[in-house]
Amino acid sequence: MLFIGIDLGTSACKLLLVGEDGTIQNEVTKEYPLSFPHPGWSEQRPEDWWDAVVTGVPELLRGFDANDVAGIGSGGQMHGLVALDEHDHVIRPAILWNDGRTFKEVDYLNNVVGKDRLSELTANIAFAGFTAPKLLWMRENEPENFEKIAKIMLPKDYLTYKLTGVHACDYSDASGMLLLDVQHKRWSQEMLEICGVSERQMPKLFESFAVVGRLTKEAAQTLGLPETVKVVAGAGDNAAAAVGTGTVGAGGCNLSLGTSGTIFISSDKFGVDPNNALHAFAHADGGYHLMGCMLSAASCNKWLCEEILKTSDFAGEQKDITDEKLGENHVYFLPYLMGERSPINDTNARGTFTGMTMDTSRADLVQAVLAHEQRADARQLPLRRGRMLGKQILRRHKAEHAVTQEFQALVAEKVCAAVLVGIRAVAQRLFEQRRIFEMILQLFFQGLHGFSS
């Protein structure tokens, strides 16, 4: 048997074909555009996501027997608002996870409804990227479109609908909408009322590993697959990646650097951060997790190199960062290119370089951007320990592998997509190929242990 994993990313859809033993049989990536119609806005056409699947799956199966495909699972970007009308047509472009237009709605939810009440209802407070503030924004600014809403979907769940005809959502992804009673795994009636919607407009809830349905006749013909193919509910990108890295059950932890950066702590029991700086979500393994997310992580390196320095030679830009410079750079970078979520929750935060002098070099800027990633994830460690951790991480970056765009893509493709069909072997292969990821986790655990003691 063969299984297809779909990772619906922000810049591309990654498709993975794996065997029963977890071996990767084929990979395909299909890119699509990202729109920024106004400063701080971020949108995509859901139709482009489906087009990527339609064109990518036949390419993925080239040289294989499509009748051997037994299942499909989808994961990917969370929080995006996909609004469908009564005919299941997309009403407007999806408002994505990194969109910052909802600062007024976030202020209303956190300060009028109140953070304490939000936490009681959903285990979380409002962040600009979450789905509920987007609904409030749409009600206020696009009332005609808001009135047309028949179903409220998340990005990967739009693909599930196109595959099966079922409006479905898993608990891990639903947790990031600010509409789910996370502890009891059900829609919060009070939050739905606050946002002016009803439960009939919401998708049916499933565990990530549950089968939602089989391919519709139309989807099977379009993709060249048998109608017997089962489709599981899938998971949000970070929960999916956590399963792939073995971060399941009680006490697991991983650190992920991609477009965004996250620290993910798994648990078999429900719990809420008393300061609400961390998200309290359901996990893809059936349990729960806490997660801190910064909106701009490794994407800052891509931005600096491609947009400012006008180069795609990521490794070449790091060649002048010598060992004696690690941890000693006088230039600092604040990575708030899209505002910030954890822990400051400020949509108006903006990125800056500081500490520059006449002798500041190109390499100093690159090093400052790379260093911000480890500093941000070490914020809760004592300052001295955080600096030591940063030195070790950057030294290993230099010694073993340049932080390249290709490495970021490798993590996204190999981990996020394959996990949805339960393939942990992919994560093991990742560790063998890129020891840097394992090293980061080990250093984080050491720092966390020292901090707690």
C-alpha positions in Angstrom: 0.0 0.0 0.0 0.9 3.6 -0.6 -0.1 6.8 1.3 -0.1 10.4 0.2 0.7 13.2 2.7 -0.2 16.8 1.8 1.5 19.7 3.5 -0.3 22.9 2.6 2.3 25.5 3.3 2.2 29.2 3.0 4.3 29.4 -0.2 3.9 25.9 -1.6 2.0 22.6 -1.4 4.4 19.7 -0.7 3.2 16.2 -1.6 4.8 13.1 -0.3 4.3 9.5 -1.4 5.3 6.9 1.2 5.1 3.1 1.6 3.8 1.0 4.4 7.3 0.9 6.0 7.7 4.6 5.9 10.1 4.8 3.0 9.7 7.9 0.8 8.8 6.9 -2.7 8.4 10.3 -4.3 8.1 14.0 -3.6 6.5 16.9 -5.5 6.3 20.6 -4.6 3.9 23.0 -6.3 4.2 26.7 -5.5 1.4 29.3 -5.5 1.3 33.1 -5.0 0.9 34.9 -1.7 -0.9 38.3 -1.8 -0.3 41.3 0.4 -3.1 43.7 -0.8 -2.4 46.2 2.1 0.4 46.6 4.6 0.1 43.8 7.2 -2.5 41.8 5.2 -1.8 38.3 3.9 -4.1 36.4 1.6 -4.3 33.4 -0.8 -6.8 31.9 -3.1 -8.0 28.5 -1.8 -8.6 27.5 -5.4 -4.8 27.7 -5.9 -4.3 25.2 -3.2 -6.6 22.7 -4.9 -5.0 23.4 -8.3 -1.6 22.5 -6.7 -3.1 19.1 -5.5 -4.8 18.4 -8.8 -1.5 19.0 -10.8 0.8 17.5 -8.2 -0.8 14.2 -7.4 -0.6 12.7 -11.0 3.0 13.8 -11.0 3.6 12.3 -7.6 2.2 8.9 -8.9 4.1 8.8 -12.1 5.7 5.4 -12.3 3.5 4.0 -9.5 0.2 2.1 -9.5 -2.5 4.5 -8.3 -4.6 1.5 -7.2 -2.0 0.9 -4.5 -2.9 4.2 -2.8 -4.9 3.5 0.4 -5.0 6.8 2.3 -4.5 10.5 2.2 -3.8 12.9 5.1 -3.5 16.7 4.9 -1.8 19.2 7.2 -0.4 22.7 7.0 -0.9 26.3 7.8 -3.3 27.0 10.6 -5.8 29.8 11.5 -6.7 30.9 8.0 -10.3 31.9 7.4 -11.8 30.1 4.4 -15.4 31.2 3.9 -17.8 29.2 1.7 -21.2 30.1 0.5 -24.3 27.9 0.3 -23.0 26.3 -2.8 -19.6 25.7 -1.2 -17.9 28.3 -3.4 -15.1 30.4 -1.9 -16.5 33.9 -1.0 -13.3 35.8 -0.8 -9.5 35.1 -0.6 -8.5 33.3 2.5 -7.2 35.5 5.3 -4.0 33.8 6.5 -2.3 33.0 9.8 0.2 35.9 9.4 -2.3 38.5 8.6 -2.3 41.5 11.0 -5.4 43.5 10.0 -7.5 42.4 13.1 -5.8 44.5 15.8 -9.0 46.3 16.6 -10.9 43.0 16.9 -8.1 41.5 19.0 -8.3 44.5 21.3 -12.1 44.1 21.6 -11.8 40.4 22.4 -9.0 40.7 24.9 -10.1 43.9 26.7 -13.9 44.0 26.3 -14.9 40.3 26.4 -11.7 39.9 28.5 -8.7 37.6 28.5 -9.9 35.7 31.6 -13.3 35.0 29.9 -11.6 34.0 26.7 -9.3 31.6 28.5 -12.3 30.1 30.3 -14.1 29.5 27.1 -11.3 28.5 24.7 -8.1 28.1 26.9 -6.5 30.9 24.9 -6.6 34.7 24.4 -7.0 36.5 21.1 -4.1 36.9 18.7 -4.3 38.6 15.3 -3.7 35.4 13.4 -6.5 33.5 15.0 -9.8 32.9 13.1 -12.3 34.5 15.4 -10.9 38.0 15.1 -11.0 37.6 11.3 -14.7 36.8 11.5 -15.3 39.9 13.5 -13.3 41.9 10.9 -15.3 40.4 8.1 -18.6 41.2 9.8 -17.6 44.8 10.3 -15.8 45.5 7.0 -17.4 43.1 4.5 -21.0 42.6 5.8 -22.3 41.4 2.4 -19.6 38.7 2.3 -20.2 37.8 6.0 -23.9 37.2 5.3 -23.1 34.8 2.6 -21.1 32.5 4.9 -22.5 28.9 5.0 -19.4 27.1 6.2 -16.3 28.3 8.0 -13.2 26.3 7.1 -9.5 26.2 7.7 -7.0 25.9 4.9 -6.2 22.1 5.0 -9.9 21.4 5.6 -10.8 23.0 2.3 -8.7 20.3 0.7 -10.4 17.6 2.8 -13.8 19.0 1.5 -12.6 18.9 -2.1 -11.4 15.3 -1.6 -14.4 14.0 0.3 -17.3 16.4 0.1 -17.2 16.5 3.9 -16.9 19.7 6.0 -14.5 18.5 8.6 -11.9 19.8 11.0 -9.6 18.1 13.5 -9.2 19.3 17.1 -5.6 20.4 16.8 -6.4 22.8 14.0 -9.7 23.9 15.4 -7.9 24.9 18.6 -6.3 27.8 16.8 -9.6 29.4 15.8 -10.5 30.8 19.2 -13.9 29.1 18.7 -13.2 25.7 20.3 -13.7 24.7 23.9 -10.3 23.0 23.9 -10.6 21.2 27.2 -13.9 19.6 26.3 -13.2 19.3 22.5 -16.4 21.0 21.3 -17.4 24.3 19.7 -17.9 27.1 22.3 -21.4 28.3 21.9 -20.6 31.6 23.6 -17.7 32.3 21.3 -19.8 31.5 18.3 -22.4 34.0 19.5 -19.7 36.6 20.1 -18.6 36.2 16.5 -22.1 36.2 15.1 -22.1 32.7 13.7 -23.8 29.4 14.6 -22.7 25.8 15.0 -24.4 24.8 11.7 -21.8 27.0 10.0 -18.9 25.1 11.6 -17.3 21.9 10.3 -17.7 18.5 12.0 -14.9 17.8 14.5 -12.6 14.7 14.4 -9.5 13.4 16.0 -6.5 13.9 13.6 -6.2 10.1 12.9 -9.9 9.6 12.3 -11.2 8.7 8.8 -13.4 11.5 7.5 -14.6 9.7 4.4 -13.5 8.4 1.0 -12.8 10.2 -2.2 -15.8 11.4 -4.1 -16.2 10.2 -7.6 -15.3 13.6 -9.0 -12.1 13.8 -6.9 -11.1 10.3 -7.7 -11.4 10.9 -11.5 -9.6 14.3 -11.3 -6.7 12.8 -9.4 -6.6 9.5 -11.1 -7.2 7.6 -7.8 -9.6 4.9 -6.8 -12.7 5.9 -4.9 -11.7 3.5 -2.1 -9.0 5.8 -0.9 -9.6 6.9 2.7 -9.0 10.5 3.8 -8.1 11.2 7.5 -8.8 14.5 9.3 -5.1 15.5 9.4 -3.7 18.1 11.7 -2.4 21.6 12.0 1.2 22.0 10.8 2.9 22.1 14.2 0.9 19.2 15.7 1.6 17.1 12.6 5.3 17.9 12.8 5.4 17.0 16.5 4.0 13.5 15.8 6.7 13.1 13.1 9.5 14.0 15.6 8.1 11.7 18.3 6.8 14.6 20.4 3.8 12.8 21.7 2.4 11.9 25.2 3.6 13.6 28.3 6.7 15.7 28.5 7.8 15.8 24.9 9.2 19.0 23.4 10.5 20.2 20.0 11.7 23.4 18.5 10.8 24.2 14.9 12.2 26.9 12.6 10.5 27.6 9.3 8.5 30.6 8.1 7.5 30.9 11.8 9.3 29.5 14.8 7.7 27.4 17.5 8.4 25.7 20.8 6.0 22.8 21.2 5.4 20.9 24.5 3.2 17.8 24.5 1.0 16.5 27.3 -1.5 13.8 27.9 -3.5 16.2 30.2 -5.1 19.5 29.5 -3.4 22.6 30.9 -3.3 26.4 30.4 -0.4 28.8 30.7 -1.5 31.2 33.5 -0.1 34.1 31.6 -1.6 33.0 28.3 1.7 33.7 26.5 1.6 30.1 25.2 -1.2 28.6 23.2 -3.1 25.7 24.8 -4.2 23.4 22.0 -5.4 19.9 21.4 -2.7 17.6 20.0 -2.8 15.3 16.9 -2.1 12.3 19.2 -5.4 12.8 21.0 -3.9 14.7 23.9 -2.9 18.3 24.3 0.0 20.6 23.9 1.4 24.1 24.8 3.0 26.1 22.1 4.8 29.4 21.7 5.0 30.8 18.2 6.9 33.7 16.7 5.6 34.8 13.3 8.9 35.5 11.6 11.8 33.0 12.1 13.9 31.5 9.4 11.9 33.5 6.9 13.9 36.5 8.1 17.0 35.0 6.6 15.2 34.5 3.3 14.0 38.1 3.4 17.4 39.6 4.2 19.2 37.5 1.5 16.7 37.7 -1.3 15.0 41.1 -0.8 17.8 43.2 0.7 21.1 41.5 -0.3 19.7 40.2 -3.6 21.2 36.8 -3.4 20.1 33.2 -3.1 23.5 32.0 -1.9 22.5 31.4 1.7 25.6 29.4 2.6 27.9 31.9 0.9 26.5 34.7 3.0 27.6 32.9 6.2 31.2 32.1 5.2 32.6 35.2 7.0 30.9 34.3 10.3 33.9 32.9 12.0 33.9 31.0 15.3 35.4 33.9 17.2 32.4 36.0 16.1 29.8 33.7 17.5 27.9 35.3 20.4 30.0 38.5 20.1 28.2 40.4 17.4 27.4 44.0 18.3 24.5 44.2 15.9 21.0 42.9 17.0 17.9 42.2 15.0 14.3 42.3 16.1 12.4 39.9 13.8 9.0 41.5 13.9 8.5 41.6 10.1 4.8 40.6 10.5 4.1 41.8 14.0 4.5 39.3 16.8 2.5 36.6 18.6 4.3 34.9 21.5 5.0 36.2 23.9 4.3 40.0 23.3 1.1 39.6 21.2 1.6 42.9 19.3 0.5 43.3 15.7 2.2 46.7 15.4 5.6 45.4 16.4 8.1 46.0 13.6 11.5 44.7 12.8 14.7 46.7 13.3 18.5 46.4 13.2 20.2 48.1 16.2 23.8 48.5 17.3 25.1 49.3 13.8 28.3 51.4 13.4 30.5 52.5 10.5 32.4 49.2 10.7 29.2 47.0 10.5 29.6 44.5 7.8 27.3 42.5 5.6 28.2 39.4 7.6 27.2 41.2 10.8 23.7 41.7 9.5 23.4 38.1 8.4 24.7 36.9 11.8 22.3 39.1 13.6 19.3 37.7 11.7 20.4 34.1 12.3 21.1 34.9 16.0 17.6 36.3 16.5 16.1 32.8 15.9 17.8 31.2 18.8 17.4 34.3 21.1 13.7 34.3 20.5 13.3 30.7 21.5 15.5 31.1 24.5 13.5 34.1 26.0 12.3 32.2 29.0 15.8 31.1 29.9 18.1 33.2 32.1 20.0 35.8 30.0 23.4 34.2 30.5 22.1 30.7 29.8 20.3 32.0 26.7 23.6 33.6 25.4 25.5 30.4 26.0 22.8 28.4 24.2 22.9 30.8 21.3 26.7 30.5 20.9 26.5 26.7 20.8 23.6 26.7 18.3 25.3 29.2 16.0 28.7 27.4 16.2 27.0 24.1 15.2 25.2 26.0 12.4 28.6 27.0 11.1 30.3 23.7 11.6 27.7 21.3 10.3 25.2 22.9 8.0 24.4 26.4 6.7 20.9 27.5 7.5 19.7 27.4 3.9 16.3 27.7 2.3 16.7 24.2 1.1 17.1 22.9 4.7 14.0 24.8 5.7 12.1 23.2 2.9 13.5 19.7 3.8 12.0 20.0 7.3 8.7 21.1 6.0 8.4 18.5 3.3 9.8 15.5 5.2 8.2 16.1 8.6 5.0 18.0 8.2 3.6 16.1 5.2 4.5 12.6 6.1 3.3 12.6 9.7 -0.3 12.5 8.6 -0.1 9.0 7.5 1.7 8.0 10.7 5.3 7.7 9.3 7.8 8.3 12.1 10.6 6.9 10.0 10.7 10.1 8.0 11.6 12.0 11.2 14.4 9.5 11.9 15.7 10.0 8.4 15.6 13.7 9.0 17.7 13.3 12.1 20.3 11.2 10.3 20.6 13.7 7.5 20.5 16.9 9.6 22.0 16.4 13.1 21.5 20.1 13.7 17.9 19.6 14.5 18.6 17.0 17.1 21.4 19.2 18.5 19.0 22.1 18.9 16.5 20.0 20.8 19.2 18.6 23.1 20.5 22.1 23.9 16.9 23.3 24.6 16.3 20.4 27.0 19.5 21.1 28.8 18.6 24.8 29.1 15.1 24.0 30.2 16.3 21.5 32.9 18.8 24.1 34.2 16.1 26.8 34.2 13.6 24.6 36.1 16.2 23.6 38.7 
